[in-house]
Structure formats: C-alpha cells, structure tokens
Amino acid sequence: MRKKSLISMGLLVTALLALMLTGCKRKDKPAEGSETVQIALLMRNMNEQFLKDYAENVRKLATEKGVDLNVQDANNDMQAQLTQLDTLLNQGYRYFVIIPIDGQMSEQMNRAINERGGAAAYSNTPPTTEALKVGKNFFFASSPELIAGRFAGQIVADYFDKNPSMAPDKVVNMIHIQGALGHPAQINRQKGMEDGLNARGYTVVKIAEDTANWTPDQAQEKMSTWIGAHRGRFNVVVAQNDGMALGAIEAMIQNGLTKSDAGDGTSLTVPVIGYDATQEALNSMSQDKLYATVLQDSKAQSDVAFGIIYELASTGSVLGKTIAGLAPADAVTPEYPANDAAVIQQCYLVPYVPVTKENYRSLMK
C-alpha cells in the first residue's frame, strides 16, 4: 500500500512538473490562434504630448487586436526602464514596443530580449546600429530628424522670402529652444535646420539658445528671461518641439509681443516654429499664434511599430513586409541606425511633413 502511494505521489509530481514546463513554454511564444498575444510598451515618459499620443494609439491598436498590453512609464529614469524590461521578461513578456530614454542602452536591452527569443521595435529615440545587429527581430519605426530640421529651415526661409524687411541682408536673428541636449532629435533637427537656411542663402545668428528639455514650462520661463534681455533683437523663434513652442508663445503674449494684423500668418511680432504637429499646436495655428510646425506622425510611427511586433508575435516573421502601409527603407541615410546597409531592411522610416497655413486644417481632429 505504501509502495502504491509513493508511485501515485511520483506520478502526480511528474504531471505537475510537465504542466508547469508546458505553461512556461506557451508563455515564451504563444501558439498562433491559441493564446492572447502579449506586448509591452516601454515609454521614456508620459509627459510630452507626442509620447501621450503615441501611447494612446498603441492602446487603441491593442484593444482592436485583442492584445494583452502592458504599458510602463520610466519617467525619464534609465535604470527604471532597464528594471521594467527585466521584470517584464521574467514575467514572460517577449514582444516590446520601446521609446527608450537613451538609445545607447538599446544594445543591452536587445541582448536581454534576444536571450529570451523576443523582439522589439523602437520609435522616436533611435536604437544604435549595433543594437539592430543583435538580431533580425529588432526594428526601428520612426522619422529621420535631419529631414525635419530641413523642413523647419525651409519654413523659416519661406517666411523671410515673403517678408524680406523682417530679415535685412538675409540675417536670421534666432531664439532657439532646444530639446534635451545630446538627444538625436536635438542634434539632427538643429543641424538640418541650419543647413537648410544656409542653403537658401540665410545667415543664422543665435541671439539666445538653450535647452528647455522638451517642456513648455521651462521654455516659457527661459523665453520670458530672453525677452527681457533681447527685446527687439530677434526676428524668429524656433523650438524643437511644439510644447516648448507653445511655452514660448505664452511668454510672448504675457510680455506684449503681439500685433493686431496677422496678415503674415501670425498675431505675434515674430513667427514661432515648432515640431510634431500635435493637436494643441494645430489649434494654436488656427488662432494665428504658432506660425508653423513639422509633423512627426505619432499615429503612423505607433501604427508601424505596433504592427511589426504584432506580426512577429502572431506569425513569427516580418522582415521585408509592408506594415501599416509602409515598406522598409531601401537606401541608407545619413542618420543612424539607417546609415548601415546591414540593417536597412529593419528600418521603417515614417516621413516628416511641413505643416503651414496651407495644410494644417487637414490634420486637425
């Protein structure tokens, strides 16, 4: 009787172990059609409007596809984001959409994901080229920042071409509000803008330049200080995202830098240009405050990034496929990670679009 009990107990333990191992295997990669797909969204923060819009669209897509979505906000803390990734991997998540705090950490992140047989698509803050070389299951779905900068330079040049008295001798006396220093968008938007203006024959003089770390409040505070120090000396304000542009506009309004005639496209004494084309920015354009912006399409970027990961989680294959109407890049660009032919098929480049008085209404919700 004792021998039978021991045999029964052994069989029970074996069955439980088999069940546990089967469960772990299923969680690593669900069989197609047999389980809910699990995807995690890792966000550097949820404070910036572009990032809020991006996350909102991923949530919408996940609901439509019946995806179990786990959203994590790192609040600009790189160590927190790495801990979030590690925790999610230990919980069985294998598929990730990531806006990292620092793209230089992407290789470390990808190696951890790759060890578990997972995949990731990055937007906004690019991963390094070496990070994409970790495996063909890692992707970049975003927009080339140099092009955004060139569009901004084009907008400024077009304004002064139409209003030459505002820029005697084609000199642009600019207040320039930067994003987080060292961020690829800060570097490449600035370079593209300056190159674009120089190519049109304009000389750029920086009356004031500093970071406001992508935030409206910091931009408003700095702009108020600069108005006090440089009133009448600048003829344009360029901010590297719409939030900072709107902060600068608020400071200008509070300091009386407005006019009754908006015939040149703005009710402010000088034009203000931003980037991203958020709804708040488009509303400001409709009120003749913000002069122009450059669309960084949060919906298109998140459509593609989510689509890549959903396709991988569902079918196991995506390389070379058109996702959300966008094919992978077919030529290298000056910007990493799409500057290396070895990973170009892993890069989906969502185009930027200049947004002016001629087309902004078509983007308003």
C-alpha positions in Angstrom: 0.0 0.0 0.0 2.9 2.3 0.9 4.6 1.5 -2.4 1.4 2.4 -4.4 1.1 5.7 -2.5 4.7 6.6 -3.4 4.2 5.7 -7.0 1.0 7.8 -7.1 2.8 10.7 -5.5 5.6 10.4 -8.0 3.2 10.4 -10.9 1.4 13.5 -9.5 4.7 15.4 -9.1 5.8 14.4 -12.7 2.4 15.6 -14.0 2.7 18.9 -12.2 6.2 19.5 -13.5 5.1 18.7 -17.0 2.2 21.1 -16.7 4.5 23.9 -15.3 7.0 23.4 -18.2 4.2 23.4 -20.8 2.9 26.6 -19.3 6.3 28.3 -19.4 6.8 27.2 -23.0 3.5 28.6 -24.0 4.2 31.9 -22.3 7.5 32.3 -24.2 5.8 32.2 -27.6 2.0 31.6 -27.8 0.9 29.2 -30.5 -0.8 31.1 -33.3 -4.5 31.5 -32.6 -4.3 29.6 -29.2 -3.5 32.4 -26.8 -3.8 36.2 -26.4 -0.7 38.0 -27.7 1.2 39.8 -25.0 3.0 43.0 -25.9 4.7 45.5 -23.6 5.1 49.2 -24.3 8.1 50.9 -22.6 7.9 54.7 -22.6 10.6 57.1 -21.6 7.9 59.3 -20.1 4.2 60.1 -20.5 4.5 63.8 -20.0 5.3 65.1 -23.6 2.3 65.4 -25.8 3.8 63.4 -28.7 4.5 60.5 -26.3 1.0 60.7 -24.8 -0.5 60.5 -28.3 1.8 57.6 -29.2 0.8 55.6 -26.2 -2.9 56.3 -26.7 -2.7 55.0 -30.2 -0.9 51.8 -29.1 -3.6 51.2 -26.5 -6.3 51.6 -29.2 -4.5 49.2 -31.6 -4.1 46.7 -28.8 -7.8 46.8 -28.0 -8.7 46.3 -31.6 -6.4 43.3 -31.9 -7.3 41.8 -28.5 -3.7 42.1 -27.3 -2.8 41.9 -23.7 -0.9 45.2 -23.4 1.4 46.2 -20.5 2.4 49.9 -20.5 5.3 51.1 -18.5 6.4 54.7 -17.8 10.0 55.1 -16.9 9.6 58.8 -16.0 13.0 59.6 -17.7 14.9 57.2 -15.4 17.1 54.9 -17.5 17.7 52.5 -14.6 14.0 52.3 -14.0 13.4 51.4 -17.7 16.0 48.7 -17.6 14.4 47.3 -14.4 11.0 47.4 -16.1 12.3 45.4 -19.0 14.0 42.8 -16.8 10.8 42.4 -14.7 8.6 42.0 -17.9 11.0 39.4 -19.3 10.8 37.5 -16.1 7.0 37.6 -16.2 7.1 36.0 -19.7 6.8 39.1 -22.0 8.8 38.7 -25.2 7.5 41.3 -27.5 8.2 45.0 -27.0 7.5 48.5 -28.4 10.1 50.8 -27.0 10.7 54.6 -26.8 13.9 54.4 -24.8 15.3 57.2 -22.6 18.8 56.7 -24.1 19.3 54.9 -27.4 22.8 54.0 -26.3 21.3 51.4 -23.9 19.4 49.7 -26.7 22.1 47.1 -27.4 22.0 46.0 -23.8 18.2 45.9 -24.0 18.1 43.9 -27.2 20.6 41.4 -25.9 18.4 40.7 -22.9 15.3 40.4 -25.2 17.2 38.2 -27.7 18.2 35.8 -25.0 14.5 35.1 -24.3 13.7 34.7 -28.0 11.9 38.0 -28.2 11.6 41.1 -30.4 11.4 44.9 -30.2 10.5 47.9 -32.3 11.9 51.3 -31.4 10.5 54.8 -32.2 11.3 58.4 -31.5 14.7 57.8 -29.8 16.7 55.6 -32.2 18.5 52.5 -31.2 22.1 52.2 -32.2 23.0 50.5 -35.4 24.8 47.8 -33.3 21.6 47.2 -31.4 19.8 46.3 -34.6 22.6 44.0 -35.5 21.9 41.9 -32.4 19.2 40.1 -34.5 16.8 40.4 -37.3 14.0 40.6 -34.8 14.8 44.2 -33.9 13.4 47.2 -35.8 13.3 51.0 -36.0 10.0 52.6 -36.8 10.5 56.4 -36.7 11.2 59.5 -38.7 14.6 61.0 -39.9 15.4 64.1 -37.8 17.7 65.7 -40.3 14.7 65.9 -42.7 12.6 67.5 -40.0 15.2 70.2 -39.4 15.5 70.9 -43.1 11.7 71.4 -43.3 11.9 73.8 -40.4 14.7 75.7 -42.2 12.6 75.8 -45.3 9.6 77.2 -43.4 11.8 80.0 -41.9 13.3 80.8 -45.3 9.9 80.9 -47.0 8.6 83.3 -44.3 11.5 85.7 -44.8 11.4 85.4 -48.6 7.8 86.7 -48.3 8.7 89.3 -45.7 12.2 90.4 -46.6 12.0 93.5 -44.4 11.9 91.2 -41.3 15.4 89.9 -42.2 17.6 92.6 -43.7 20.6 91.2 -45.6 19.1 87.7 -45.1 20.2 87.6 -41.5 18.1 85.3 -39.2 18.4 86.6 -35.6 17.1 83.5 -33.9 16.0 82.5 -30.4 16.5 78.7 -30.5 14.9 76.5 -27.8 16.5 73.1 -27.8 15.3 69.7 -26.6 17.3 67.6 -24.2 21.0 68.2 -25.1 22.6 65.2 -26.8 19.3 63.6 -27.8 19.5 62.6 -31.5 16.4 64.8 -32.3 18.1 67.8 -30.7 21.3 67.3 -32.6 19.8 66.4 -36.0 16.9 68.9 -36.0 19.4 71.7 -35.3 21.8 70.6 -38.0 19.1 70.1 -40.6 17.5 73.5 -39.8 20.8 75.4 -40.0 21.9 73.6 -43.2 18.5 74.3 -44.8 18.7 78.0 -44.0 22.3 78.3 -45.2 21.4 76.5 -48.4 18.8 79.2 -49.0 21.4 82.0 -48.5 20.5 83.0 -45.0 23.0 83.6 -42.2 21.9 82.3 -38.8 22.8 84.4 -35.7 21.8 82.8 -32.4 20.5 85.7 -30.1 19.8 83.1 -27.4 20.0 79.3 -27.3 19.4 76.8 -24.5 17.6 73.6 -23.7 14.2 73.5 -22.2 14.2 69.7 -22.0 11.1 69.4 -24.3 8.9 71.0 -21.6 6.5 74.0 -22.0 7.1 75.4 -18.5 10.9 75.6 -18.9 10.5 77.1 -22.4 8.1 79.8 -21.0 10.5 80.7 -18.2 13.5 80.9 -20.4 11.6 82.9 -23.1 10.5 85.4 -20.5 14.1 86.0 -19.5 15.3 86.3 -23.0 12.6 88.8 -23.9 13.8 90.9 -21.0 17.3 90.8 -22.3 16.9 90.8 -26.0 13.5 92.5 -26.8 13.6 93.8 -30.4 16.8 92.0 -31.4 15.3 88.7 -32.6 13.1 88.0 -35.7 12.2 84.4 -35.3 11.7 81.7 -32.5 12.3 78.1 -33.3 11.6 75.5 -30.6 12.5 71.8 -31.1 9.0 70.6 -30.2 5.5 72.0 -30.1 5.3 72.0 -26.3 8.3 74.3 -26.0 7.0 76.5 -28.9 3.7 76.9 -27.0 5.5 77.8 -23.8 7.5 80.5 -25.7 4.3 81.8 -27.3 2.7 82.2 -23.8 5.7 84.2 -22.6 5.5 86.4 -25.7 1.8 87.1 -25.1 2.4 87.9 -21.5 5.2 90.3 -22.4 3.1 92.1 -25.1 4.9 90.8 -28.2 1.6 90.7 -30.2 0.1 92.7 -33.1 -3.4 93.2 -34.4 -2.6 92.4 -38.0 -2.0 88.7 -38.7 -1.6 89.2 -42.4 1.8 87.5 -42.4 0.3 84.4 -40.7 0.9 85.2 -37.0 -0.5 87.6 -34.4 2.9 87.7 -32.7 5.6 90.2 -33.6 7.8 87.4 -34.9 7.0 83.9 -36.1 7.3 80.9 -33.9 8.0 77.5 -35.4 7.8 74.1 -33.6 7.9 70.4 -34.4 5.5 67.4 -34.1 2.1 69.0 -35.2 0.3 68.0 -32.0 -3.4 68.9 -31.8 -2.5 71.7 -29.3 -0.1 73.1 -31.9 -2.6 73.0 -34.7 -5.2 74.7 -32.5 -2.6 77.4 -31.9 -2.1 77.8 -35.6 -5.9 78.2 -36.1 -5.6 81.2 -33.7 -2.7 82.7 -35.6 -0.3 82.2 -32.7 2.0 79.3 -33.7 3.2 80.1 -37.3 4.1 76.6 -38.4 5.3 73.2 -37.3 6.7 69.9 -38.8 4.6 66.8 -38.5 6.2 64.0 -36.6 3.4 61.5 -37.0 2.8 59.8 -33.7 0.0 57.7 -35.1 2.0 56.5 -38.2 5.0 55.7 -36.0 3.0 53.8 -33.5 0.9 52.0 -36.2 4.1 50.7 -37.8 6.0 49.8 -34.5 3.0 48.0 -33.1 2.2 46.4 -36.4 5.7 45.0 -36.6 5.6 43.5 -33.2 2.1 42.2 -33.5 3.0 40.5 -36.8 6.1 38.9 -35.2 4.2 37.7 -32.2 1.4 36.3 -34.4 3.3 34.8 -37.3 7.0 34.8 -36.3 8.0 36.7 -39.5 8.1 40.3 -40.6 11.3 41.0 -42.4 10.7 42.7 -45.8 7.0 43.0 -45.2 4.9 46.2 -45.7 3.5 47.2 -42.3 0.6 49.7 -41.9 1.2 50.8 -45.5 4.9 51.4 -45.1 7.7 49.3 -46.6 11.1 49.0 -45.0 13.7 51.5 -46.2 15.6 50.7 -49.4 18.5 53.0 -49.2 20.9 54.2 -46.4 20.5 57.6 -44.9 23.0 60.0 -43.1 21.4 59.2 -39.7 21.8 56.0 -37.7 20.6 53.4 -37.5 19.5 53.6 -41.1 23.0 54.5 -42.2 24.2 50.9 -42.5 23.1 48.6 -45.3 23.3 45.6 -43.0 20.2 46.8 -41.1 18.4 48.9 -43.6 15.6 46.3 -44.0 15.0 46.7 -40.3 14.3 50.4 -40.6 10.8 51.8 -41.4 11.1 55.5 -42.0 7.9 57.4 -41.5 8.1 60.7 -43.5 8.0 64.1 -41.9 5.6 66.7 -43.4 5.9 70.5 -43.1 2.7 72.0 -41.7 1.8 75.5 -42.7 -1.3 77.6 -43.1 -1.9 75.8 -46.4 -2.4 72.4 -45.0 -2.8 72.4 -41.2 -6.6 72.2 -41.2 -6.4 68.8 -42.9 -4.6 67.4 -39.8 -7.0 68.8 -37.2 -9.3 66.3 -35.4 
